[in-house]
Amino acid sequence: MTTTVRDVVAVARGLADDVLFPGAMRVDGLDAIPAAHFDALAAAGLYGAPVPAEAGGLGLDLAASCAVVEELASGCLATTFVWMQHRGLVMTLAAEGTPAVLRDRWLGPACRGQVRGAIALGGLLPGPPRLRARPSGDGWRLDGEAPWVTGWGLTDLLLVAARGPGDSIVSLILDAAAQPGLAVTRERLAAVNASATVRLGFDGVLVPGERRAGQAPFDPAESMRPDRLRINGSLALGLVLRCVRMLGPGPLDDELAACRKQLDDALVTGFDAMAQARAAASELAVRAAAALAVQVGSRSVSVDQHAQRLVREAMFLLVFGSRPGIKNALLRRLGAIEG
Ligand SMILES: Cc1cc2nc3c(=O)[nH]c(=O)nc-3n(C[C@H](O)[C@H](O)[C@H](O)COP(=O)(O)OP(=O)(O)OC[C@H]3O[C@@H](n4cnc5c(N)ncnc54)[C@H](O)[C@@H]3O)c2cc1C
C-alpha cells in the first residue's frame, strides 16, 4: 500500500494531538525534551521526511514538509524545533555530492531516527568569519563559535558549516559530544528551553578528513533563497493553528489560511515577498497567542496555562531564523519603524 502525503500529514496531526500537545506544558518546564517524543516521530518515519523513498525516506517535497511541520508545531513547538534541525543533516547525507562513505554509514540510520542531527551554521553568518575550518594534517581544524546550537545532548551528530580556504563553506559532520577544544555553554531560554540550546566555542577542534561532507564557494545569497526560508514560517503557522483551535471559530482562521498562502506564493515571487510573508506569520503568531490569553482571562498568566506558554513561544518566533529583511518587515508591522 502506498503512503500518500495526506496519510503522512494525518499521522503528524495524530502525533501532535495525542502525544505532543498533551505533554507540551510538562515539556515547557523541563531542561530537555523526553526521548519518547522523538521516538514517536522516528516510529512514524518523520526523521526521513525529505529523503527520497528509494533512499529510505518518505520523499516529502517542501510543501508536504511544511504541512508536517505546521501540524507538529501545533502540538509542541520545542519538540518540533529540535526535530527540524535533523532536516539539515539528513538532506546533506542524501545529497548527490556527499561522499559515499558518509552516506553509507549514516543515511539509513538517520532516516530511521536512530541517529539524530543538530546543526551549527556559524560559518554562514554574514560579515567576517565567526567559525573557520583550516586544513590540518589529513583533516580539518575548527576555530571560532557557533552562537546557537539546538538539541545538545539530544542528538548524535552535528553538521557544521564553517568558512574554509578561498572563501568557501566547508561542511563537516562531527560527533555531537564533548571533545578536546570544544566549549559548550547552555543557554537558558524563556521559551522552548527544553530544546537544550547551547553556544559552542571551537578552539582547535580536530575533525578527520573523511568527515567532510562537502565544500562550496561561500555565497551569502544562498541563505536568502525563499525555499530555504519557507519552512521556518510553518513553525509560526503551527502555533497559530493551536491558538485558533483553542479560541474556536473566528476571523483568525481566515488569517491563518491567508498567511499560509502568502508564504507559499512567496516561493515563486522572491526574497522580499518571503521576508514579508515570514514577518506576517510571526506577527500573526503574536496576535493569536495574545488573543488566546485575553480570551482565557487572568488565568492565562498562571504557569500551568497554555496561553502564557504560547505567548512566550510567539516571542521566540519573532527572532528565530531571522534575516535583516524579515526583521525590518517585522519592525515596520509592529510600528517601530516607518515605511
Ligand atoms: C533559541 C534559538 C535556537 C537556535 N538554534 C540554532 C541552531 O541549532 N543552529 C543554528 O545554526 N542556528 C540556530 N539559531 C540561530 C538562528 O538560525 C538565527 O541565526 C537567529 O535566530 C538570527 O538571530 P538574529 O537576527 O539575532 O541574528 P544573529 O544571530 O545575531 O546573526 C547576525 C546576522 O546573521 C543573519 N543570519 C543568521 N543566521 C543566518 C544564516 N544561517 N545564514 C545567513 N544569515 C544568517 C541574521 O539575519 C543577522 O542579520 C537559533 C536561534 C535561537 C534564538
Ligand as a Chemical Component Dictionary entry (heavy atoms), coordinates in Angstrom:
data_LIG
# 
_chem_comp.id                   LIG 
_chem_comp.type                 NON-POLYMER 
_chem_comp.pdbx_formal_charge   0 
_chem_comp.three_letter_code    LIG 
# 
loop_
_chem_comp_atom.comp_id 
_chem_comp_atom.atom_id 
_chem_comp_atom.alt_atom_id 
_chem_comp_atom.type_symbol 
_chem_comp_atom.charge 
_chem_comp_atom.model_Cartn_x 
_chem_comp_atom.model_Cartn_y 
_chem_comp_atom.model_Cartn_z 
_chem_comp_atom.pdbx_ordinal 
LIG C1  C1  C 0 16.681 29.533 20.527 1  
LIG C2  C2  C 0 17.453 29.564 19.238 2  
LIG C3  C3  C 0 17.978 28.385 18.742 3  
LIG C4  C4  C 0 18.737 28.387 17.573 4  
LIG N1  N1  N 0 19.268 27.208 17.121 5  
LIG C5  C5  C 0 20.109 27.209 16.060 6  
LIG C6  C6  C 0 20.762 26.004 15.630 7  
LIG O1  O1  O 0 20.520 24.920 16.153 8  
LIG N2  N2  N 0 21.652 26.076 14.640 9  
LIG C7  C7  C 0 21.948 27.265 14.011 10 
LIG O2  O2  O 0 22.796 27.261 13.128 11 
LIG N3  N3  N 0 21.331 28.413 14.366 12 
LIG C8  C8  C 0 20.423 28.409 15.375 13 
LIG N4  N4  N 0 19.809 29.582 15.767 14 
LIG C9  C9  C 0 20.136 30.835 15.056 15 
LIG C10 C10 C 0 19.063 31.241 14.074 16 
LIG O3  O3  O 0 19.028 30.347 12.997 17 
LIG C11 C11 C 0 19.342 32.646 13.543 18 
LIG O4  O4  O 0 20.697 32.797 13.290 19 
LIG C12 C12 C 0 18.991 33.653 14.553 20 
LIG O5  O5  O 0 17.704 33.410 15.025 21 
LIG C13 C13 C 0 19.041 35.044 13.952 22 
LIG O6  O6  O 0 19.114 35.897 15.062 23 
LIG P1  P1  P 0 19.478 37.423 14.915 24 
LIG O7  O7  O 0 18.517 38.034 13.954 25 
LIG O8  O8  O 0 19.586 37.999 16.281 26 
LIG O9  O9  O 0 20.875 37.454 14.193 27 
LIG P2  P2  P 0 22.301 36.957 14.692 28 
LIG O10 O10 O 0 22.219 35.576 15.249 29 
LIG O11 O11 O 0 22.944 37.995 15.548 30 
LIG O12 O12 O 0 23.036 36.861 13.282 31 
LIG C14 C14 C 0 23.615 38.007 12.670 32 
LIG C15 C15 C 0 23.055 38.181 11.281 33 
LIG O13 O13 O 0 23.166 36.958 10.547 34 
LIG C16 C16 C 0 21.938 36.632 9.912  35 
LIG N5  N5  N 0 21.839 35.175 9.881  36 
LIG C17 C17 C 0 21.523 34.387 10.900 37 
LIG N6  N6  N 0 21.559 33.096 10.545 38 
LIG C18 C18 C 0 21.926 33.080 9.259  39 
LIG C19 C19 C 0 22.160 32.054 8.328  40 
LIG N7  N7  N 0 22.026 30.767 8.636  41 
LIG N8  N8  N 0 22.533 32.410 7.094  42 
LIG C20 C20 C 0 22.672 33.706 6.760  43 
LIG N9  N9  N 0 22.464 34.723 7.596  44 
LIG C21 C21 C 0 22.108 34.417 8.829  45 
LIG C22 C22 C 0 20.900 37.297 10.756 46 
LIG O14 O14 O 0 19.753 37.604 10.000 47 
LIG C23 C23 C 0 21.587 38.561 11.227 48 
LIG O15 O15 O 0 21.452 39.584 10.284 49 
LIG C24 C24 C 0 18.989 29.599 16.904 50 
LIG C25 C25 C 0 18.438 30.792 17.388 51 
LIG C26 C26 C 0 17.690 30.789 18.536 52 
LIG C27 C27 C 0 17.133 32.098 19.061 53 
# 
loop_
_chem_comp_bond.comp_id 
_chem_comp_bond.atom_id_1 
_chem_comp_bond.atom_id_2 
_chem_comp_bond.value_order 
_chem_comp_bond.pdbx_ordinal 
LIG C1  C2  SING 1  
LIG C2  C3  SING 2  
LIG C2  C26 DOUB 3  
LIG C3  C4  DOUB 4  
LIG C4  N1  SING 5  
LIG C4  C24 SING 6  
LIG N1  C5  DOUB 7  
LIG C5  C6  SING 8  
LIG C5  C8  SING 9  
LIG C6  O1  DOUB 10 
LIG C6  N2  SING 11 
LIG N2  C7  SING 12 
LIG C7  O2  DOUB 13 
LIG C7  N3  SING 14 
LIG N3  C8  DOUB 15 
LIG C8  N4  SING 16 
LIG N4  C9  SING 17 
LIG N4  C24 SING 18 
LIG C9  C10 SING 19 
LIG C10 O3  SING 20 
LIG C10 C11 SING 21 
LIG C11 O4  SING 22 
LIG C11 C12 SING 23 
LIG C12 O5  SING 24 
LIG C12 C13 SING 25 
LIG C13 O6  SING 26 
LIG O6  P1  SING 27 
LIG P1  O7  DOUB 28 
LIG P1  O8  SING 29 
LIG P1  O9  SING 30 
LIG O9  P2  SING 31 
LIG P2  O10 DOUB 32 
LIG P2  O11 SING 33 
LIG P2  O12 SING 34 
LIG O12 C14 SING 35 
LIG C14 C15 SING 36 
LIG C15 O13 SING 37 
LIG C15 C23 SING 38 
LIG O13 C16 SING 39 
LIG C16 N5  SING 40 
LIG C16 C22 SING 41 
LIG N5  C17 SING 42 
LIG N5  C21 SING 43 
LIG C17 N6  DOUB 44 
LIG N6  C18 SING 45 
LIG C18 C19 SING 46 
LIG C18 C21 DOUB 47 
LIG C19 N7  SING 48 
LIG C19 N8  DOUB 49 
LIG N8  C20 SING 50 
LIG C20 N9  DOUB 51 
LIG N9  C21 SING 52 
LIG C22 O14 SING 53 
LIG C22 C23 SING 54 
LIG C23 O15 SING 55 
LIG C24 C25 DOUB 56 
LIG C25 C26 SING 57 
LIG C26 C27 SING 58 
# 
